[in-house]
Amino acid sequence: MVNKNVTEMKKYITKINIICALCILLFQNSYAQSVKIDTISLHIGDVVNGKTLNQSIETNPANALFGQISGLYVMQSNDGTNVLDNQASFNIRGISTFGNSAPLVLVDGVERDIATLSISEIANVRVLKDAVSSALYGVSGANGVILITTKRGHKGFNATANYKFSINTPFRLPKMADAATYGNMVNEAMVLDGLTPFKYSTKELGYLKDGTNRELYPNVDWIDQAYRAYGETHQADVQFEGGGDKFTFYTAMSYGNTIGLLNATDLYPQYNSQLRKVFLNLKANMDAQLTKTTHLKVNLLAKLTEQNRPGTGMQTIINELYDTPSAAFPVQTGLGKWGGSNIYTHNPIADIADRGTVEVNRRTLLADMTLNQKLDVITPGLYAELNVAYDNMANYNDSRTRNYEYSYVMPVLDENGDIDGCYRKTLGTQTELGWGSTLNTQYMHTNIIGKIGYDKVFGKHYLKSAILYQQNTHDINGRNTQRNRQSLIASVNYNYNNKYYLDGVLNYSGTSSLPEDEHFNFLPAIGAGWIVSNEDFFSSNVIDYLKVNTSYGISGSDLFAHDLETQYYGIGGGKYFFTDNNTAFSGIKEGDLAVQDLKLEKSEKFDIGFDIKLLKKIALSATYFYEDRTNILVSGSPVISSVIGIGVSNLSTGEVKNHGVELAARINDKLGKFSYDISGNFTYAKNEIINNNEGYKPFDYLYRKGNSLNQYYGLLSDGFYNSQDEIDNASVTQSFGTLRPGDVKYVDQNDDNVINEDDVVRLGYSSLPEIYYGVNVNLEYSGFSLAAQFQGVANRDIYLNASSLYWPLKNNTNISEWYLKDHVRWTPETVKTADLPRLTTEANANNFRKSDIWKVNGNFFKLRNLQIAYEFKEKLINKLKVKVYLTGSNLFSVDNLDYADPENYGRAYPTLRSYTAGVKINF
């Protein structure tokens, strides 16, 4: 494998210098995390401050941003591998690509993971999404940018201590059928499948119901056994800031300890398998005025994180909890061994308690330094700046795991069906705890930025300009994982009399992810703004401020794999056949064909909007945005024949268009001792596939072109087959296996009298909402305060296909109350009211396939946080100020899926509802 590195790109510096000589620049402070609200790139609602974020009880700042910023889609994540540290996913103005749509996240100007911070360290979070801002970030700006600024010190001294304690309870935990109900449903399914004999006799159903012998006929609520009533979170932070005329500092120490919901985690003295996350952050930001013209800024962050889980992976345990029927086997047999069977080979509780532990240790060090030198001796307003950053993160897994022994107990029945003993068999193997340690991930990032700037006022004219060179390297352990970028950025901002703004960006940006002749791309942008309210002719007693602005430009995204332009050979199993028995042998095989004409994914953006302030207390903004994303990698297989026998390459021919509107509003005022601040934001984003290289389709409705990304597709249902005669005499043949009464009937879209993949159509909306909105309410009166954060989505559908929860019983799985109580399944008695197909113990390719039967409305409106606080206005002891508060999170959700969280509706660790008490002390 060939590893690209920075030296490959040095040959292009000459080209960069040519552009450098032609450009007058402004690097619009947004790159250095100091964008002013009055510049054209920010609207009302594009910023949230640290005070608002601190109303959240989340340990990960990403999970405190729901509904806070206009245009920022924050969606709950459900990663079963890291359940106590799931980080919300981000999109800005929806999505515009088949590939990676994650925005660029910068912490103090350096690309970093937001999870490295604690909320208490954050001064503000800003979102940049217009064409000018995106072009500033070159090959990494197409998906938008999230700028996070951490706190800095001020003259004097101030200290703050904050402690909060949370009780975390499950929010909408799904319920599974009890043993007797499960037994009856399995028997019903076997009748409808035409299978005999029944799994449970009448007497055995009675045993399941009345608890005659719970070892032989158990009734285990596995989810109730696995989860306790609540978990806990402790968070504490101490912050100090201060300094004098020449030196200021901000330091913080943050600690968090979250304990999960698992039961049966302390049965053995050698270990505790409870879910646990502990972190310690040490933060230091320093500013030093070295001379009258030299300023030094240093930022340091060290983070230690430890996470503990059972020796069995959490997603495996969760799957077992839902798939194992309550009647399968007892948690433990009468002899004290773990229960099990030859069908269900894992005991969920034993997998929690008796498989040891895995501990993940993460060590993170982030450091950056900025040196600013004024060059007024050459000409007033000229300055030079150098920023150097180095980040290092290592992630280790320490495991102490073992296997366990379990016992299979089966009843022996006499000729009357009465219990006449039991059969026992020991399965599995009990082993000693083994120890292992592995380096899971190591990540290093270096970033260098050099800038020459010129900032000058000439009467009514204000010019801010700079030339900036940036080079960064991301290096992850493993082969061929290094990513290098270089950029030379030229930008100019001109302001006439605080009325007219003009921004221009010229970015020559390169990435090692592209072939040598495509490393660098020219990415320009221009923007203009007009503050109408500053015009001499403008006079209004209502309108205090009115600004209109627009921008147009091009930015890029290089978030795709390395070396796609190169074909490689690799080891392949079972590819070659030799000897008289035609035995398969592994060997070297050709990889996929190289991508021809690989290009940077480019984004052409346009937006226009306005901001208005009314009556000194009302602020409104509106923006229309449009994006055309081209050169997106799409599969080449639909149009390139596979007759050559190896994988075909992707093509840089995909195109998606995205457009929409953003609205934000805020009203705040103070009436005596009462003050209020109410804000809201609304984003509508609609994307359309222009080209996905899907090749020929026999019918127009089969094309994905013209539809949205993440769109659901499936068959359109037309009720159910109610009798065998109806199936036998049907004019349409369904080609998904043998049909029986109670199976789904589908619509023949092309009138060919056959239901197959040619009848798949678009179903509803996509999984990503078109509408995203948030409402924030802050009220204060005489020391008391109330803060509420609401967030919701609309024009969203979700697809229910998790086994046991929505697709029951097949392949010896379970059945939920959603199927039994929230809906009407087909039976001969429910022919007229059924909305779900019959029960079946078989895979049933006809019923369990994508169709509108399993699609539901995914809209929701949630109360994310509610905080009630009291701040003692009088100083209690000397300079001591105290604030006490109570916070609730995930208190309610209005949606169409009362059975489960509409963001966490599959087989997953429960969403948490939290109740928090805290105290904050200022010294």
Secondary structure, DSSP 8 states (H G I E B T S, - for coil): -----HHHHGGGHHHHHHHHHH------STTTT---TTSTT--TTSEEEHHHHTTS--SSGGGG-TTTSTTEEEE----TTSGGG---EEEESS---SS----EEEETTEE--GGGS-GGGEEEEEEE-SHHHHHHTTTB-TT-EEEEEE----SEEEEEEEEEEEEEEEES---B--HHHHHHHHHHHHHHHT--S-SS-HHHHHHHHHTS-TTTS----HHHHHB-S-EEEEEEEEEEEEE-SSEEEEEEEEEEEEE--BSS--SSTT-----EEEEEEEEEEEEEE-SSSEEEEEEEEEEEEEEEEESS-HHHHHHHHHHS-TTS--SB-TTS-EEE-SSS---HHHHHHSSEEEEEEEEEEEEEEEEEEE-TTTSTTEEEEEEEEEEEEEEEEEEEE---EEEEEEEEE-TTS-EEEEEEEEEE-----EEEEEEEEEEEEEEEEEEEEEEEEETTEEEEEEEEEEEEEEEESSSS--EEEEEEEEEEEEEETTTEEEEEEEEEEEETTS-GGGSEEEEEEEEEEEEGGGSTT---SSEEEEEEEEEEEEEEE--S-TTTTS--EEEEEEEEEETTTTEEEEEEEE-----TT---EEEEEEEEEEEEEETTTEEEEEEEEEEEEEEEEEESTTTS--TTSS---EEEEEEEEEEEEEEEEEEEEEETTEEEEEEEEEEEEEEEEEE------SSGGG--TTS-TTEEEEB-EEEE--SHHHHHT-SSEE-SS---TT-EEE--SSSSSEESGGG-EEEEEESS-SEEEEEEEEEEETTEEEEEEEEEEES-EEE---BTTTB-SGGG---BHHHHTSS-B--TT-TTT--B----SS--TTTSSSBGGGEEE--EEEEEEEEEEEE-SS-SSTT-EEEEEEEEEEEEEEES-TTSBTTB-SS-S-EEEEEEEEEEEE-
